[in-house]
Protein backbone atom coordinates (compact mmCIF):
# COMPACT_ATOMS: atom_id res chain seq x y z
CA UNK A 1 0.00 0.00 0.00
CA UNK A 2 1.31 3.47 -0.88
CA UNK A 3 1.18 6.11 1.84
CA UNK A 4 1.41 9.86 1.22
CA UNK A 5 2.25 11.85 4.35
CA UNK A 6 -0.07 14.76 3.49
CA UNK A 7 -3.37 15.99 4.93
CA UNK A 8 -6.29 15.03 2.65
CA UNK A 9 -8.11 17.96 1.06
CA UNK A 10 -11.84 18.09 1.77
CA UNK A 11 -14.50 18.80 -0.85
CA UNK A 12 -15.23 22.05 1.02
CA UNK A 13 -11.65 23.18 0.43
CA UNK A 14 -11.78 22.39 -3.29
CA UNK A 15 -14.46 24.88 -4.37
CA UNK A 16 -14.30 28.65 -4.06
CA UNK A 17 -17.47 30.36 -3.00
CA UNK A 18 -20.85 28.87 -2.12
CA UNK A 19 -22.23 25.91 -4.03
CA UNK A 20 -25.94 25.79 -4.79
CA UNK A 21 -28.18 22.80 -5.37
CA UNK A 22 -29.41 22.59 -8.95
CA UNK A 23 -33.09 22.14 -9.70
CA UNK A 24 -32.25 18.66 -11.01
CA UNK A 25 -30.66 17.76 -7.67
CA UNK A 26 -33.59 19.18 -5.70
CA UNK A 27 -36.01 17.03 -7.73
CA UNK A 28 -33.71 14.00 -7.41
CA UNK A 29 -33.44 14.48 -3.64
CA UNK A 30 -37.23 14.71 -3.28
CA UNK A 31 -37.76 11.53 -5.34
CA UNK A 32 -35.06 9.53 -3.54
CA UNK A 33 -36.33 10.60 -0.11
CA UNK A 34 -39.77 9.33 -1.16
CA UNK A 35 -38.39 6.01 -2.49
CA UNK A 36 -36.19 5.17 0.50
CA UNK A 37 -37.66 2.61 2.91
CA UNK A 38 -37.75 3.01 6.68
CA UNK A 39 -34.43 1.97 8.17
CA UNK A 40 -32.78 2.18 11.57
CA UNK A 41 -29.14 3.23 11.34
CA UNK A 42 -27.00 2.14 14.28
CA UNK A 43 -25.43 4.79 16.52
CA UNK A 44 -21.67 5.23 16.56
CA UNK A 45 -19.10 4.45 13.89
CA UNK A 46 -20.57 3.24 10.60
CA UNK A 47 -19.56 1.56 7.41
CA UNK A 48 -21.45 1.79 4.15
CA UNK A 49 -21.51 -0.23 0.97
CA UNK A 50 -22.65 1.20 -2.34
CA UNK A 51 -23.23 -0.54 -5.65
CA UNK A 52 -23.92 1.85 -8.51
CA UNK A 53 -25.35 0.52 -11.76
CA UNK A 54 -24.16 3.07 -14.31
CA UNK A 55 -24.91 3.09 -18.04
CA UNK A 56 -22.08 5.40 -19.05
CA UNK A 57 -18.71 3.70 -19.32
CA UNK A 58 -17.20 7.18 -18.81
CA UNK A 59 -18.85 7.64 -15.39
CA UNK A 60 -16.39 7.90 -12.51
CA UNK A 61 -17.06 5.42 -9.71
CA UNK A 62 -16.94 8.12 -7.02
CA UNK A 63 -19.21 10.79 -8.56
CA UNK A 64 -22.52 9.43 -7.23
CA UNK A 65 -21.30 8.94 -3.65
CA UNK A 66 -21.71 12.41 -2.08
CA UNK A 67 -25.21 13.19 -3.44
CA UNK A 68 -26.74 9.88 -2.31
CA UNK A 69 -24.80 9.88 0.96
CA UNK A 70 -26.13 13.34 1.81
CA UNK A 71 -29.69 12.20 1.04
CA UNK A 72 -29.25 9.07 3.17
CA UNK A 73 -28.06 11.06 6.16
CA UNK A 74 -30.99 13.45 5.74
CA UNK A 75 -33.50 10.58 5.62
CA UNK A 76 -32.01 8.42 8.36
CA UNK A 77 -30.70 11.08 10.74
CA UNK A 78 -27.03 10.14 10.93
CA UNK A 79 -24.00 12.33 10.27
CA UNK A 80 -21.77 11.12 7.43
CA UNK A 81 -18.69 12.03 9.48
CA UNK A 82 -19.49 8.81 11.39
CA UNK A 83 -18.74 6.69 8.29
CA UNK A 84 -15.34 5.13 8.90
CA UNK A 85 -15.35 2.63 6.06
CA UNK A 86 -16.94 2.59 2.61
CA UNK A 87 -17.03 -0.11 -0.02
CA UNK A 88 -17.98 1.13 -3.49
CA UNK A 89 -18.65 -0.92 -6.59
CA UNK A 90 -19.46 0.25 -10.11
CA UNK A 91 -21.47 -2.05 -12.39
CA UNK A 92 -21.99 -1.50 -16.11
CA UNK A 93 -25.67 -1.62 -17.11
CA UNK A 94 -27.76 -0.74 -20.15
CA UNK A 95 -29.29 2.73 -20.37
CA UNK A 96 -32.55 2.71 -18.45
CA UNK A 97 -31.35 -0.02 -16.04
CA UNK A 98 -29.35 2.28 -13.74
CA UNK A 99 -29.62 1.65 -9.99
CA UNK A 100 -28.24 2.39 -6.55
CA UNK A 101 -27.85 -0.25 -3.87
CA UNK A 102 -26.61 0.52 -0.37
CA UNK A 103 -26.14 -1.03 3.01
CA UNK A 104 -25.33 0.80 6.25
CA UNK A 105 -23.95 -1.11 9.18
CA UNK A 106 -22.13 -0.71 12.46
CA UNK A 107 -18.40 -0.32 11.74
CA UNK A 108 -16.74 -3.71 11.39
CA UNK A 109 -19.95 -5.62 10.59
CA UNK A 110 -20.00 -5.63 6.75
SERO-4910 file (N, C-alpha, C, O; in steps of 0.05 Angstrom, whole numbers):
BEGIN
 pado doro    nc1    nc2    nc3   cac1   cac2   cac3    cc1    cc2    cc3    oc1    oc2    oc3
  Unk    A     17    -24      0      0      0      0     18     25      0     38     26     15
  Unk    A     11     44    -16     26     69    -18     15     89      2    -10     92      4
  Unk    A     32    102     17     24    122     37     36    149     30     60    151     26
  Unk    A     19    170     28     28    197     24     25    212     51      3    213     62
  Unk    A     46    223     61     45    237     87     36    266     82     52    284     84
  Unk    A     10    269     76     -1    295     70    -31    295     79    -44    275     77
  Unk    A    -40    318     89    -67    320     99    -86    319     74    -82    334     55
  Unk    A   -107    302     75   -126    301     53   -141    327     51   -148    339     71
  Unk    A   -147    335     26   -162    359     21   -192    352     21   -200    333      7
  Unk    A   -208    367     35   -237    362     35   -250    375     11   -239    393     -1
  Unk    A   -274    365      5   -290    376    -17   -295    406    -12   -295    422    -30
  Unk    A   -300    413     13   -305    441     20   -281    459     15   -284    483     10
  Unk    A   -257    448     15   -233    464      9   -227    465    -21   -210    481    -30
  Unk    A   -241    449    -37   -236    448    -66   -249    470    -81   -238    481   -100
  Unk    A   -273    478    -73   -289    498    -87   -287    525    -74   -286    527    -50
  Unk    A   -287    545    -91   -286    573    -81   -314    584    -82   -328    582   -102
  Unk    A   -323    596    -61   -349    607    -60   -370    586    -52   -364    563    -48
  Unk    A   -395    595    -51   -417    577    -42   -427    561    -66   -429    571    -89
  Unk    A   -433    536    -60   -445    518    -81   -475    517    -76   -484    518    -53
  Unk    A   -490    516    -97   -519    516    -96   -529    490   -108   -518    480   -127
  Unk    A   -551    480    -96   -564    456   -107   -578    464   -133   -591    484   -135
  Unk    A   -574    447   -154   -588    452   -179   -617    443   -176   -624    428   -157
  Unk    A   -634    452   -194   -662    443   -194   -663    413   -198   -680    399   -187
  Unk    A   -645    402   -215   -645    373   -220   -639    358   -194   -651    337   -189
  Unk    A   -620    368   -179   -613    355   -153   -636    357   -134   -642    338   -119
  Unk    A   -649    380   -132   -672    384   -114   -694    363   -120   -706    351   -102
  Unk    A   -700    360   -146   -720    341   -155   -711    312   -148   -727    296   -139
  Unk    A   -686    306   -154   -674    280   -148   -676    274   -118   -684    252   -110
  Unk    A   -668    293   -102   -669    290    -73   -697    283    -63   -701    265    -47
  Unk    A   -716    298    -73   -745    294    -66   -754    266    -73   -767    252    -57
  Unk    A   -747    257    -97   -755    231   -107   -742    209    -90   -755    190    -82
  Unk    A   -716    211    -86   -701    191    -71   -711    189    -42   -715    167    -31
  Unk    A   -716    212    -29   -727    212     -2   -753    197     -1   -759    183     18
  Unk    A   -770    200    -21   -795    187    -23   -792    156    -27   -806    140    -15
  Unk    A   -772    148    -43   -768    120    -50   -754    104    -28   -757     80    -26
  Unk    A   -739    118    -11   -724    103     10   -742     91     31   -761    103     40
  Unk    A   -737     66     38   -753     52     58   -745     61     86   -725     74     90
  Unk    A   -762     55    106   -755     60    134   -731     42    141   -730     19    132
  Unk    A   -713     54    156   -689     39    163   -678     51    189   -678     75    192
  Unk    A   -668     34    207   -656     44    231   -626     41    228   -615     20    223
  Unk    A   -612     64    229   -583     65    227   -571     63    255   -580     78    273
  Unk    A   -552     45    259   -540     43    286   -526     69    294   -517     84    277
  Unk    A   -524     73    320   -509     96    330   -479     89    330   -471     65    329
  Unk    A   -462    109    330   -433    105    331   -421    103    304   -432    112    284
  Unk    A   -397     91    303   -382     89    278   -397     71    258   -408     50    266
  Unk    A   -397     79    233   -411     65    212   -393     56    189   -371     67    185
  Unk    A   -403     37    174   -391     31    148   -414     29    128   -437     22    136
  Unk    A   -408     35    104   -429     36     83   -419     22     58   -395     23     52
  Unk    A   -437      8     45   -430     -5     19   -449      6     -2   -473      6      2
  Unk    A   -438     15    -24   -453     24    -47   -447      6    -71   -424     -2    -75
  Unk    A   -468      1    -86   -465    -11   -113   -480      8   -132   -504     11   -128
  Unk    A   -466     19   -151   -478     37   -170   -479     24   -197   -459     16   -209
  Unk    A   -504     20   -208   -507     10   -235   -508     34   -254   -527     50   -254
  Unk    A   -487     38   -269   -483     61   -286   -482     54   -316   -469     34   -323
  Unk    A   -497     68   -332   -498     62   -361   -476     75   -377   -471     66   -400
  Unk    A   -463     95   -366   -442    108   -381   -415     96   -373   -408     96   -349
  Unk    A   -401     85   -392   -374     74   -386   -355     96   -378   -334     90   -366
  Unk    A   -361    121   -384   -344    144   -376   -349    154   -348   -335    171   -338
  Unk    A   -370    143   -335   -377    153   -308   -356    145   -288   -347    121   -287
  Unk    A   -347    164   -272   -328    158   -250   -342    143   -227   -365    150   -221
  Unk    A   -329    125   -215   -341    108   -194   -348    125   -170   -366    117   -155
  Unk    A   -335    147   -165   -339    162   -140   -358    186   -143   -366    197   -123
  Unk    A   -366    193   -167   -384    216   -171   -411    213   -157   -421    233   -147
  Unk    A   -424    190   -157   -450    189   -145   -450    187   -114   -471    188   -102
  Unk    A   -427    184   -102   -426    179    -73   -437    202    -56   -456    198    -41
  Unk    A   -427    226    -59   -434    248    -42   -464    255    -44   -477    259    -23
  Unk    A   -476    257    -68   -504    264    -69   -522    244    -54   -539    251    -39
  Unk    A   -518    217    -59   -535    198    -46   -529    196    -16   -547    192      0
  Unk    A   -504    199     -9   -496    198     19   -509    220     35   -518    216     57
  Unk    A   -510    244     23   -523    267     36   -553    262     39   -564    269     60
  Unk    A   -565    250     19   -594    244     21   -599    223     42   -618    224     57
  Unk    A   -582    202     43   -585    181     63   -583    192     92   -599    185    109
  Unk    A   -564    210     96   -561    221    123   -585    239    130   -593    241    153
  Unk    A   -596    253    110   -620    269    115   -644    252    122   -659    258    141
  Unk    A   -647    230    108   -670    212    112   -668    197    139   -687    194    154
  Unk    A   -644    187    145   -640    168    167   -628    181    192   -624    168    212
  Unk    A   -622    207    191   -614    222    215   -587    215    226   -583    217    250
  Unk    A   -568    207    209   -541    203    219   -523    224    206   -531    237    187
  Unk    A   -499    228    217   -480    247    205   -459    231    190   -447    212    201
  Unk    A   -454    238    165   -435    222    149   -407    223    159   -390    208    149
  Unk    A   -401    241    178   -374    241    190   -369    215    206   -347    209    213
  Unk    A   -392    201    212   -390    176    228   -384    152    210   -381    130    220
  Unk    A   -382    156    184   -375    134    166   -344    131    166   -330    149    158
  Unk    A   -335    108    176   -307    103    178   -297     84    157   -272     81    153
  Unk    A   -315     71    143   -307     53    121   -329     53    100   -352     53    106
  Unk    A   -320     53     75   -339     52     52   -328     32     32   -305     30     26
  Unk    A   -347     16     21   -341     -2      0   -358      7    -24   -382      9    -21
  Unk    A   -345     12    -47   -360     23    -70   -354      5    -94   -331     -1   -100
  Unk    A   -375     -2   -108   -373    -18   -132   -388     -5   -155   -410      5   -151
  Unk    A   -376     -6   -178   -389      5   -202   -395    -19   -220   -378    -36   -226
  Unk    A   -420    -19   -230   -429    -41   -248   -439    -28   -274   -455     -9   -273
  Unk    A   -430    -39   -296   -440    -30   -322   -467    -41   -328   -472    -65   -325
  Unk    A   -486    -24   -335   -513    -32   -342   -522    -18   -368   -510      1   -376
  Unk    A   -544    -28   -379   -555    -15   -403   -570     11   -394   -580     13   -372
  Unk    A   -571     30   -413   -586     55   -407   -615     48   -400   -628     32   -414
  Unk    A   -624     60   -379   -651     54   -369   -651     34   -346   -672     31   -333
  Unk    A   -629     20   -342   -627      0   -321   -610      9   -298   -601     -7   -281
  Unk    A   -604     35   -296   -587     46   -275   -599     40   -247   -624     39   -245
  Unk    A   -582     38   -227   -592     33   -200   -572     42   -179   -549     47   -185
  Unk    A   -582     43   -154   -565     48   -131   -573     27   -110   -596     24   -104
  Unk    A   -553     13   -100   -557     -5    -77   -539      5    -55   -518     16    -59
  Unk    A   -549      2    -30   -532     10     -7   -539     -6     17   -560    -19     19
  Unk    A   -520     -7     35   -523    -21     60   -507     -4     81   -484      3     76
  Unk    A   -520      1    103   -507     16    125   -506     -2    149   -526    -14    157
  Unk    A   -482     -4    161   -479    -22    184   -461    -10    205   -446     10    200
  Unk    A   -462    -22    228   -443    -14    249   -414    -20    239   -410    -41    225
  Unk    A   -395     -3    245   -368     -6    235   -357    -34    243   -359    -42    266
  Unk    A   -346    -48    223   -335    -74    228   -354    -97    223   -347   -120    228
  Unk    A   -379    -91    215   -399   -112    212   -404   -121    183   -416   -142    178
  Unk    A   -395   -105    163   -400   -113    135   -379   -132    125   -379   -141    102
***
